[in-house]
Amino acid sequence: MKVLAHNRKARFEYELIERLVAGLVLTGSEVKSVREGRVNLTDGYVTFDGGEAFLVNVHIAPYANAGYAGHDPLRPRKLLLHKRELKRLAGKVQEKGLTLIPLALGLEGNWIKVELALAKGKKVHDKREAIKRRQLEREAEAAMKRYR
């Protein structure tokens, strides 16, 4: 998948448990805007309503040359998943306090797909631990570089 947009905060804010790829229902102007990379996935999440899944709070900027056929930047967008996957994911989200978040948006052939992750929110002390670990890795790598 050729990635067009990343959710860089997701790996810091959440502990990722499971990943999957889903299709996305978009209008023409949204497709053009996504292909330009004008997408913000940071606050996005998935909700389940009436046996369907919707990607909410993902901002796709209006396409400049859309004319009258523009789109609402924050509208909920339907996800294309198999019924079995929908039921399984909806059950996990309701039972265990997990959430489904977008990690990346990209092209797979001519189709725009979204990479989703079943995630659990990190606590503050977990985030601090991640920052310390990253800092130690950087220092070790710098020491190895100096040693060579």
Secondary structure, DSSP 4 states (H G I P E B T S, - for coil): -EEEEE-TTHHHHEEEEEEEEEEE---HHHHHHHHTT-EE-TT-EEEEETTEEEEES-EEPPPTT-TT----TT--EEEE--HHHHHHHHHHHHHH--EEEEEEEEEETTEEEEEEEEEEEPPHHHHHHHHHHHHHHHHHHHHHHHH-
